[in-house]
Amino acid sequence: MAQFQDSGELRFETRKFKDDEIDRTIDNAIAVYTRAEIKYAKESSNATFRGYALTDGKDKTRDNLTIEDLFFTYYLKKDESASIAAGYKIFNWSATEAFHPADILNSQNYDSNIESMDKIGELNIDTSFKTPYGNFSLLYLPYAQSPKYPQQRSRLGASVNLSRPVWVTKKNETNLQNWHHQGAFKYSNSIGAGDLSLHAVYHLNTVNPIVGKRIVYENILLFSLPVGVEFTPYYFRALQLGGTYQYALDGGWLIKTETAYRDFLDDEVIIQTLKGNQSPKDHGIVAVGTEYGFSMQNAGESNIVLEFQTLVGPNKLSRSELSVFQNDVMLGYRLALNDTLGREFFASLIRDIERQNETLYNFNYTQRLNDNWKIKTGFRVFDAPKKGTYATGLEAYHNAHYVFFNLSRFF
Protein backbone atom coordinates (compact mmCIF):
# COMPACT_ATOMS: atom_id res chain seq x y z
CA MET A 1 0.00 0.00 0.00
CA ALA A 2 1.29 3.43 -0.93
CA GLN A 3 2.06 5.89 1.86
CA PHE A 4 2.19 9.66 1.59
CA GLN A 5 3.63 12.10 4.14
CA ASP A 6 4.06 15.84 4.01
CA SER A 7 5.24 18.52 6.42
CA GLY A 8 6.25 22.14 6.30
CA GLU A 9 7.64 25.11 8.18
CA LEU A 10 7.04 28.84 7.97
CA ARG A 11 9.69 30.83 9.83
CA PHE A 12 10.16 34.53 10.52
CA GLU A 13 13.83 35.40 11.02
CA THR A 14 15.41 38.53 12.43
CA ARG A 15 19.05 39.26 13.15
CA LYS A 16 20.77 42.41 14.32
CA PHE A 17 24.50 42.92 13.69
CA LYS A 18 26.83 45.20 15.58
CA ASP A 19 26.98 48.48 13.65
CA ASP A 20 30.17 48.60 11.56
CA GLU A 21 29.54 52.26 10.57
CA ILE A 22 29.75 51.36 6.88
CA ASP A 23 26.79 52.65 4.87
CA ARG A 24 27.13 49.95 2.21
CA THR A 25 26.54 47.00 4.53
CA ILE A 26 23.21 45.90 6.00
CA ASP A 27 23.18 45.53 9.78
CA ASN A 28 19.58 44.33 10.15
CA ALA A 29 17.91 41.36 8.51
CA ILE A 30 14.23 40.47 8.40
CA ALA A 31 13.47 37.37 6.38
CA VAL A 32 10.72 34.85 5.72
CA TYR A 33 11.77 31.22 5.37
CA THR A 34 9.49 28.45 4.08
CA ARG A 35 10.32 24.76 3.92
CA ALA A 36 8.39 21.83 2.49
CA GLU A 37 9.00 18.10 2.75
CA ILE A 38 7.07 15.41 0.89
CA LYS A 39 7.62 11.66 1.03
CA TYR A 40 5.93 8.97 -1.04
CA ALA A 41 6.56 5.27 -0.55
CA LYS A 42 5.21 2.02 -1.86
CA GLU A 43 6.38 -1.58 -1.85
CA SER A 44 9.44 -1.35 -4.10
CA SER A 45 10.20 2.37 -4.36
CA ASN A 46 9.96 5.75 -2.71
CA ALA A 47 10.35 9.41 -3.58
CA THR A 48 11.44 12.35 -1.44
CA PHE A 49 11.31 16.11 -1.86
CA ARG A 50 12.74 18.62 0.61
CA GLY A 51 13.58 22.24 -0.08
CA TYR A 52 13.21 25.79 1.14
CA ALA A 53 12.83 29.36 -0.02
CA LEU A 54 14.08 32.48 1.74
CA THR A 55 13.29 36.09 1.03
CA ASP A 56 14.89 38.99 2.93
CA GLY A 57 13.05 42.27 3.24
CA LYS A 58 16.25 44.35 3.35
CA ASP A 59 18.91 42.38 1.46
CA LYS A 60 17.55 40.93 -1.77
CA THR A 61 20.88 39.24 -2.50
CA ARG A 62 19.99 36.74 0.26
CA ASP A 63 16.86 35.59 -1.57
CA ASN A 64 17.22 32.02 -2.70
CA LEU A 65 15.35 28.86 -3.57
CA THR A 66 17.25 25.70 -2.60
CA ILE A 67 16.51 22.07 -3.39
CA GLU A 68 17.93 19.85 -0.67
CA ASP A 69 16.42 16.48 -1.59
CA LEU A 70 14.59 15.53 -4.75
CA PHE A 71 15.23 11.89 -5.53
CA PHE A 72 13.58 8.61 -6.45
CA THR A 73 14.72 5.28 -4.99
CA TYR A 74 14.00 1.86 -6.48
CA TYR A 75 14.74 -1.27 -4.45
CA LEU A 76 16.30 -4.06 -6.48
CA LYS A 77 15.51 -6.64 -3.78
CA LYS A 78 12.44 -7.14 -1.60
CA ASP A 79 14.50 -6.90 1.59
CA GLU A 80 15.77 -3.46 0.41
CA SER A 81 19.38 -4.64 0.58
CA ALA A 82 20.08 -3.31 -2.92
CA SER A 83 18.80 -0.06 -4.38
CA ILE A 84 19.39 2.56 -7.01
CA ALA A 85 18.49 6.21 -6.42
CA ALA A 86 18.68 9.27 -8.66
CA GLY A 87 18.17 12.97 -8.07
CA TYR A 88 19.31 15.70 -5.69
CA LYS A 89 20.35 14.69 -2.19
CA ILE A 90 21.90 15.99 1.03
CA PHE A 91 24.66 13.66 2.23
CA ASN A 92 25.84 13.56 5.83
CA TRP A 93 29.26 11.90 6.05
CA SER A 94 30.35 13.64 9.23
CA ALA A 95 30.76 12.24 12.74
CA THR A 96 31.69 15.43 14.58
CA GLU A 97 29.82 18.49 15.87
CA ALA A 98 31.85 21.43 14.51
CA PHE A 99 34.62 20.15 12.22
CA HIS A 100 33.75 18.15 9.11
CA PRO A 101 36.73 17.20 6.90
CA ALA A 102 34.99 14.09 5.52
CA ASP A 103 31.70 15.82 4.69
CA ILE A 104 32.76 16.96 1.23
CA LEU A 105 30.02 16.13 -1.29
CA ASN A 106 27.49 18.95 -0.97
CA SER A 107 28.23 22.55 -1.79
CA GLN A 108 27.19 24.98 0.92
CA ASN A 109 25.44 28.26 1.59
CA TYR A 110 27.98 30.53 3.32
CA ASP A 111 25.23 32.76 4.69
CA SER A 112 24.87 30.32 7.60
CA ASN A 113 26.87 29.12 10.59
CA ILE A 114 30.41 28.44 9.38
CA GLU A 115 30.84 25.40 11.65
CA SER A 116 27.63 23.78 10.32
CA MET A 117 26.72 25.46 7.04
CA ASP A 118 23.49 24.81 5.19
CA LYS A 119 23.93 22.38 2.31
CA ILE A 120 22.73 22.41 -1.29
CA GLY A 121 21.38 19.20 -2.83
CA GLU A 122 23.89 17.29 -4.97
CA LEU A 123 22.70 15.73 -8.24
CA ASN A 124 23.68 12.06 -8.19
CA ILE A 125 22.97 8.48 -9.14
CA ASP A 126 23.51 6.23 -6.12
CA THR A 127 23.79 2.45 -6.30
CA SER A 128 23.82 0.94 -2.80
CA PHE A 129 24.19 -2.55 -1.37
CA LYS A 130 23.75 -3.80 2.21
CA THR A 131 25.73 -6.96 2.95
CA PRO A 132 26.83 -8.91 6.05
CA TYR A 133 30.25 -7.30 5.53
CA GLY A 134 29.01 -3.72 5.48
CA ASN A 135 27.22 -1.20 3.29
CA PHE A 136 28.57 -0.08 -0.09
CA SER A 137 27.57 2.97 -2.14
CA LEU A 138 28.79 3.92 -5.60
CA LEU A 139 27.91 7.45 -6.68
CA TYR A 140 28.00 9.19 -10.05
CA LEU A 141 27.97 12.99 -9.74
CA PRO A 142 27.37 14.66 -13.13
CA TYR A 143 26.90 18.27 -11.99
CA ALA A 144 29.33 20.53 -10.12
CA GLN A 145 27.19 22.73 -7.89
CA SER A 146 28.53 26.17 -7.02
CA PRO A 147 28.36 27.32 -3.38
CA LYS A 148 26.23 30.32 -2.49
CA TYR A 149 28.29 33.23 -1.21
CA PRO A 150 27.02 36.34 0.61
CA GLN A 151 27.31 39.45 -1.49
CA GLN A 152 29.11 42.72 -0.86
CA ARG A 153 26.43 44.20 1.40
CA SER A 154 26.31 41.20 3.73
CA ARG A 155 28.08 41.30 7.10
CA LEU A 156 28.95 37.62 6.63
CA GLY A 157 30.63 38.11 3.27
CA ALA A 158 34.07 39.12 2.08
CA SER A 159 32.99 42.70 1.21
CA VAL A 160 33.20 41.92 -2.51
CA ASN A 161 30.87 40.46 -5.11
CA LEU A 162 32.18 37.29 -6.70
CA SER A 163 31.73 36.70 -10.41
CA ARG A 164 30.67 33.42 -12.01
CA PRO A 165 32.99 30.58 -10.90
CA VAL A 166 35.56 28.95 -13.14
CA TRP A 167 36.11 25.18 -13.10
CA VAL A 168 39.69 24.02 -13.71
CA THR A 169 39.22 20.61 -15.32
CA LYS A 170 42.72 20.02 -16.68
CA LYS A 171 46.07 21.75 -16.76
CA ASN A 172 45.57 25.12 -18.46
CA GLU A 173 41.96 24.20 -19.30
CA THR A 174 39.11 26.09 -17.66
CA ASN A 175 35.42 26.44 -18.40
CA LEU A 176 32.24 27.93 -17.01
CA GLN A 177 30.10 24.83 -17.45
CA ASN A 178 28.79 22.90 -14.45
CA TRP A 179 28.44 19.50 -16.12
CA HIS A 180 31.45 17.31 -15.33
CA HIS A 181 32.14 13.64 -14.65
CA GLN A 182 32.62 13.08 -10.92
CA GLY A 183 32.23 10.07 -8.67
CA ALA A 184 32.46 8.72 -5.14
CA PHE A 185 32.61 5.44 -3.24
CA LYS A 186 31.63 4.89 0.38
CA TYR A 187 31.86 1.90 2.70
CA SER A 188 30.27 1.82 6.15
CA ASN A 189 29.90 -0.81 8.83
CA SER A 190 29.03 -1.18 12.50
CA ILE A 191 31.59 -3.21 14.40
CA GLY A 192 30.57 -3.84 17.98
CA ALA A 193 30.03 -0.47 19.65
CA GLY A 194 31.81 1.37 16.83
CA ASP A 195 30.70 2.81 13.48
CA LEU A 196 33.26 2.97 10.66
CA SER A 197 33.04 4.68 7.28
CA LEU A 198 35.60 5.01 4.48
CA HIS A 199 35.30 7.00 1.29
CA ALA A 200 37.02 7.99 -1.94
CA VAL A 201 35.80 11.01 -3.92
CA TYR A 202 36.90 12.35 -7.30
CA HIS A 203 35.28 15.73 -7.87
CA LEU A 204 35.66 19.45 -8.41
CA ASN A 205 36.42 20.64 -4.90
CA THR A 206 34.28 23.60 -3.81
CA VAL A 207 35.57 23.77 -0.22
CA ASN A 208 39.03 25.16 -1.05
CA PRO A 209 38.64 27.66 -3.91
CA ILE A 210 41.25 30.16 -4.98
CA VAL A 211 39.75 33.62 -5.55
CA GLY A 212 41.46 35.18 -8.53
CA LYS A 213 41.84 38.89 -9.22
CA ARG A 214 41.45 40.42 -12.67
CA ILE A 215 41.61 44.08 -13.71
CA VAL A 216 38.56 45.07 -15.77
CA TYR A 217 39.19 47.46 -18.67
CA GLU A 218 36.81 49.53 -20.78
CA ASN A 219 37.43 51.43 -24.00
CA ILE A 220 36.98 55.13 -23.27
CA LEU A 221 37.50 57.37 -26.29
CA LEU A 222 40.71 55.99 -27.82
CA PHE A 223 42.07 54.40 -24.67
CA SER A 224 41.56 51.14 -22.77
CA LEU A 225 41.35 52.20 -19.14
CA PRO A 226 41.03 50.17 -15.92
CA VAL A 227 37.59 50.62 -14.37
CA GLY A 228 37.54 48.02 -11.62
CA VAL A 229 38.62 44.68 -10.24
CA GLU A 230 36.79 41.40 -10.75
CA PHE A 231 37.06 38.57 -8.23
CA THR A 232 36.47 35.03 -9.49
CA PRO A 233 36.44 31.75 -7.52
CA TYR A 234 38.41 28.94 -9.18
CA TYR A 235 37.58 25.33 -8.32
CA PHE A 236 40.00 22.47 -8.96
CA ARG A 237 39.80 18.72 -9.49
CA ALA A 238 40.72 16.74 -6.39
CA LEU A 239 40.86 13.19 -5.13
CA GLN A 240 39.84 12.89 -1.48
CA LEU A 241 40.42 9.80 0.65
CA GLY A 242 39.10 9.69 4.18
CA GLY A 243 36.77 8.26 6.74
CA THR A 244 35.07 8.53 10.11
CA TYR A 245 34.93 6.40 13.23
CA GLN A 246 32.74 6.62 16.32
CA TYR A 247 32.96 4.40 19.37
CA ALA A 248 30.59 4.36 22.34
CA LEU A 249 32.27 3.72 25.68
CA ASP A 250 30.62 2.67 28.91
CA GLY A 251 29.43 5.48 31.14
CA GLY A 252 28.06 7.81 28.45
CA TRP A 253 31.30 8.60 26.61
CA LEU A 254 31.52 8.78 22.81
CA ILE A 255 34.84 8.97 20.93
CA LYS A 256 34.82 10.44 17.41
CA THR A 257 37.42 10.91 14.70
CA GLU A 258 37.23 12.17 11.14
CA THR A 259 40.04 12.36 8.58
CA ALA A 260 40.55 13.38 4.97
CA TYR A 261 43.42 13.83 2.53
CA ARG A 262 42.90 16.05 -0.52
CA ASP A 263 45.14 15.55 -3.54
CA PHE A 264 44.64 18.31 -6.12
CA LEU A 265 45.27 17.02 -9.62
CA ASP A 266 46.11 20.38 -11.20
CA ASP A 267 48.34 21.90 -8.54
CA GLU A 268 50.69 23.36 -11.15
CA VAL A 269 48.01 25.84 -12.30
CA ILE A 270 48.78 29.37 -11.07
CA ILE A 271 46.06 31.92 -10.25
CA GLN A 272 46.76 35.61 -9.69
CA THR A 273 45.19 36.80 -6.41
CA LEU A 274 45.37 39.81 -4.11
CA LYS A 275 48.07 37.97 -2.16
CA GLY A 276 50.12 37.07 -5.24
CA ASN A 277 50.23 33.96 -7.40
CA GLN A 278 48.68 30.87 -5.81
CA SER A 279 48.13 27.21 -6.66
CA PRO A 280 45.96 24.56 -4.98
CA LYS A 281 47.80 22.78 -2.18
CA ASP A 282 47.48 19.14 -1.20
CA HIS A 283 46.68 18.73 2.47
CA GLY A 284 45.32 16.45 5.13
CA ILE A 285 42.81 17.23 7.87
CA VAL A 286 42.29 15.35 11.12
CA ALA A 287 39.44 16.00 13.54
CA VAL A 288 39.08 14.17 16.85
CA GLY A 289 36.58 14.62 19.62
CA THR A 290 34.76 13.24 22.57
CA GLU A 291 31.24 13.68 23.86
CA TYR A 292 29.96 12.90 27.33
CA GLY A 293 26.26 12.66 28.05
CA PHE A 294 24.64 12.38 31.44
CA SER A 295 21.21 12.75 33.03
CA MET A 296 20.34 15.53 35.45
CA GLN A 297 18.46 15.13 38.71
CA ASN A 298 15.54 17.13 37.32
CA ALA A 299 15.19 14.62 34.42
CA GLY A 300 17.07 16.84 31.97
CA GLU A 301 20.02 15.67 29.90
CA SER A 302 23.41 17.30 29.38
CA ASN A 303 26.11 16.80 26.76
CA ILE A 304 29.66 18.12 26.90
CA VAL A 305 31.51 18.16 23.57
CA LEU A 306 35.25 18.66 23.07
CA GLU A 307 36.76 18.58 19.56
CA PHE A 308 40.05 19.44 17.90
CA GLN A 309 40.92 19.84 14.23
CA THR A 310 44.30 20.31 12.58
CA LEU A 311 45.34 20.74 8.97
CA VAL A 312 48.67 19.18 7.95
CA GLY A 313 50.95 19.61 4.95
CA PRO A 314 51.24 23.29 3.92
CA ASN A 315 52.89 26.06 5.93
CA LYS A 316 51.15 28.18 8.58
CA LEU A 317 49.95 30.92 6.21
CA SER A 318 48.66 28.45 3.64
CA ARG A 319 46.83 26.48 6.32
CA SER A 320 44.94 29.59 7.43
CA GLU A 321 43.96 30.28 3.81
CA LEU A 322 42.70 26.72 3.26
CA SER A 323 40.39 26.53 6.27
CA VAL A 324 38.87 28.84 8.86
CA PHE A 325 39.45 26.04 11.37
CA GLN A 326 42.99 24.98 10.43
CA ASN A 327 44.15 24.37 14.01
CA ASP A 328 41.24 24.89 16.37
CA VAL A 329 39.61 23.49 19.47
CA MET A 330 35.87 23.50 20.19
CA LEU A 331 34.17 23.21 23.57
CA GLY A 332 30.40 22.93 23.69
CA TYR A 333 27.67 22.29 26.25
CA ARG A 334 24.08 21.27 25.52
CA LEU A 335 21.31 21.13 28.13
CA ALA A 336 17.96 19.60 27.17
CA LEU A 337 15.38 19.97 29.94
CA ASN A 338 13.10 17.30 28.41
CA ASP A 339 10.03 19.19 29.56
CA THR A 340 6.72 19.72 27.79
CA LEU A 341 8.12 22.79 26.00
CA GLY A 342 11.25 21.01 24.77
CA ARG A 343 13.50 23.73 26.16
CA GLU A 344 17.15 23.40 25.14
CA PHE A 345 20.28 25.50 25.65
CA PHE A 346 23.51 25.23 23.66
CA ALA A 347 26.73 27.19 24.12
CA SER A 348 30.04 26.72 22.34
CA LEU A 349 33.46 28.29 21.94
CA ILE A 350 35.82 27.67 19.02
CA ARG A 351 39.35 29.00 19.45
CA ASP A 352 42.34 28.96 17.12
CA ILE A 353 45.36 27.59 18.98
CA GLU A 354 47.82 28.44 16.19
CA ARG A 355 46.86 32.03 15.35
CA GLN A 356 46.42 34.60 18.10
CA ASN A 357 43.09 36.21 19.01
CA GLU A 358 40.71 34.17 16.87
CA THR A 359 37.64 33.01 18.78
CA LEU A 360 34.02 32.30 17.87
CA TYR A 361 31.41 32.35 20.64
CA ASN A 362 27.94 30.91 20.10
CA PHE A 363 24.82 30.60 22.24
CA ASN A 364 21.26 29.61 21.38
CA TYR A 365 18.05 28.70 23.14
CA THR A 366 15.06 26.87 21.67
CA GLN A 367 11.63 25.96 22.96
CA ARG A 368 8.17 25.06 21.73
CA LEU A 369 5.31 27.44 22.41
CA ASN A 370 2.78 24.70 21.66
CA ASP A 371 2.48 21.74 19.30
CA ASN A 372 2.90 23.95 16.21
CA TRP A 373 4.96 26.98 17.22
CA LYS A 374 8.63 27.16 18.20
CA ILE A 375 11.16 29.90 18.93
CA LYS A 376 14.93 30.00 18.68
CA THR A 377 17.09 32.89 19.85
CA GLY A 378 20.73 33.53 20.63
CA PHE A 379 23.88 35.36 19.63
CA ARG A 380 27.22 34.85 17.86
CA VAL A 381 30.44 36.78 18.55
CA PHE A 382 33.43 36.85 16.17
CA ASP A 383 36.62 38.05 17.85
CA ALA A 384 39.39 37.88 15.23
CA PRO A 385 41.12 41.23 14.51
CA LYS A 386 43.04 41.43 11.24
CA LYS A 387 46.77 40.84 11.68
CA GLY A 388 48.00 41.55 8.14
CA THR A 389 47.12 43.51 5.03
CA TYR A 390 44.25 41.21 4.09
CA ALA A 391 41.81 39.36 6.34
CA THR A 392 42.47 35.61 6.53
CA GLY A 393 40.25 32.87 7.90
CA LEU A 394 38.03 33.99 10.78
CA GLU A 395 39.39 37.55 10.45
CA ALA A 396 36.89 38.08 7.62
CA TYR A 397 34.10 37.84 10.23
CA HIS A 398 35.67 40.09 12.87
CA ASN A 399 33.11 42.22 14.71
CA ALA A 400 30.22 40.71 12.71
CA HIS A 401 28.55 39.97 16.05
CA TYR A 402 24.81 39.50 15.91
CA VAL A 403 21.78 38.48 17.90
CA PHE A 404 18.93 36.58 16.28
CA PHE A 405 15.34 35.57 16.91
CA ASN A 406 13.36 33.02 14.89
CA LEU A 407 9.67 32.19 15.19
CA SER A 408 8.56 29.00 13.42
CA ARG A 409 5.15 27.54 12.60
CA PHE A 410 5.15 23.84 11.69
CA PHE A 411 2.52 22.11 9.58
Sequence and secondary structure as in RCSB ss.txt:
>XXXX:A:sequence
MAQFQDSGELRFETRKFKDDEIDRTIDNAIAVYTRAEIKYAKESSNATFRGYALTDGKDKTRDNLTIEDLFFTYY
LKKDESASIAAGYKIFNWSATEAFHPADILNSQNYDSNIESMDKIGELNIDTSFKTPYGNFSLLYLPYAQSPKYP
QQRSRLGASVNLSRPVWVTKKNETNLQNWHHQGAFKYSNSIGAGDLSLHAVYHLNTVNPIVGKRIVYENILLFSL
PVGVEFTPYYFRALQLGGTYQYALDGGWLIKTETAYRDFLDDEVIIQTLKGNQSPKDHGIVAVGTEYGFSMQNAG
ESNIVLEFQTLVGPNKLSRSELSVFQNDVMLGYRLALNDTLGREFFASLIRDIERQNETLYNFNYTQRLNDNWKI
KTGFRVFDAPKKGTYATGLEAYHNAHYVFFNLSRFF
>XXXX:A:secstr
  EEEEEEEEEEEEEEE     TTS  EEEEEEEEEEEEEEETTEEEEEEEEEEEESS GGG EEEEEEEEEEEE
SSTTSSEEEEEEEE      SSS  TT  SS EESSS TTS EE  EEEEEEEEEETTEEEEEEEEEE    B  
 TT TTS SS B   EEEEETTEEES  EEEEEEEEEEEEETTEEEEEEEEEEEEEEEEEEEEEEEEEEETTEEE
EEEEEEEEEEEEEEEEEEEEEEE TTSEEEEEEEEEEEETTTT  EEETTEEE    EEEEEEEEEEEEE TTS 
EEEEEEEEEEEESS HHHHHHH TTSEEEEEEEEEE  STT  EEEEEEEEESSSSS EEEEEEEEEESSSSEEE
EEEEEEEE    SSS  GGGGGTT  EEEEEEEEE 
